[in-house]
Amino acid sequence: MKGLWIFCNESISEEVIALFEEGGVEGYTAWPAVLGCHRGCKTRWNDAVFPGRNWAFFVAEEDSLIAGLVERLKLFKGRDEIHRAGIRAFVQPLEERL
């Protein structure tokens, strides 16, 4: 089992959710209105200086489903407007305990 973290601009969050639905994701957790600053990314503090917010998503699924979703996300990020809006993804191994 793997965990997939996705951080994206709020403007593309609905499209990310649509990718989940198309990719067979059975459940996910979303955190809207996430603020942050990371090297190589746009700063988002939702103020006059650094406007906008991000969303964070977490998906826990079987390895093959996560691998397919990552490939879909790569194609998605290949679109110029998505790349400019901002999206990042990270995968980690998970071990179910309960």
C-alpha positions in Angstrom: 0.0 0.0 0.0 1.2 3.5 -0.8 0.2 7.0 0.2 0.0 9.9 -2.3 0.3 13.5 -1.2 -0.8 16.1 -3.7 -0.5 19.9 -3.2 -2.0 22.1 -5.8 -3.4 25.6 -6.4 -7.1 25.9 -5.4 -7.9 26.8 -9.0 -7.3 23.2 -10.2 -8.6 21.3 -7.1 -11.8 20.2 -8.8 -9.9 18.8 -11.7 -7.7 16.8 -9.3 -10.8 15.3 -7.7 -12.0 14.4 -11.2 -8.7 12.5 -11.8 -9.4 10.6 -8.6 -12.9 9.6 -9.7 -11.6 8.6 -13.2 -8.7 6.6 -11.7 -10.8 4.5 -9.4 -9.8 6.1 -6.1 -12.3 4.9 -3.5 -11.5 7.6 -0.9 -9.3 10.5 -0.2 -8.8 13.3 2.4 -8.7 16.9 1.3 -7.5 20.0 3.1 -8.8 23.2 1.4 -7.2 26.6 2.1 -3.6 25.4 2.7 -1.0 28.1 2.9 2.7 27.6 2.2 6.0 28.5 0.8 8.4 26.0 -0.8 11.6 26.3 -2.8 10.8 26.4 -6.5 7.0 27.0 -5.9 4.8 30.0 -5.7 4.3 31.4 -2.2 0.6 31.4 -1.2 -0.4 33.2 2.0 -3.8 34.4 0.8 -2.9 38.0 1.4 -2.2 41.1 -0.8 1.5 40.3 -1.2 1.1 36.5 -1.9 -2.5 35.9 -3.0 -4.1 32.5 -3.4 -4.3 29.3 -1.5 -3.5 25.6 -2.1 -5.3 22.4 -1.5 -3.7 19.3 0.0 -4.9 15.8 -0.8 -4.0 12.4 0.7 -4.8 9.1 -1.0 -4.1 5.7 0.5 -4.5 2.9 -2.1 -2.8 -0.2 -3.5 0.5 0.3 -5.2 -0.8 -0.2 -8.8 -3.6 2.3 -8.3 -1.2 4.9 -7.0 1.2 4.2 -9.9 -1.6 4.7 -12.4 -2.7 7.9 -10.7 0.8 9.3 -10.7 1.0 8.7 -14.4 -2.3 10.6 -14.9 -1.0 13.4 -12.7 2.1 13.7 -14.9 0.0 14.0 -18.0 -2.2 16.5 -16.2 0.8 18.6 -15.1 2.0 18.6 -18.8 -0.8 21.0 -19.6 0.6 24.5 -19.6 -2.2 26.0 -17.5 -1.9 23.3 -14.9 1.9 23.6 -14.7 1.5 27.4 -14.2 -1.2 27.0 -11.5 1.1 24.6 -9.6 0.9 21.0 -8.5 3.3 18.7 -6.7 2.9 15.0 -5.7 4.8 12.8 -3.3 4.5 9.0 -2.8 5.4 7.2 0.4 5.0 3.5 1.6 2.3 2.8 4.0 1.7 -0.1 6.5 -1.8 -0.5 7.7 -2.0 -1.0 11.4 -5.7 -0.9 12.3 
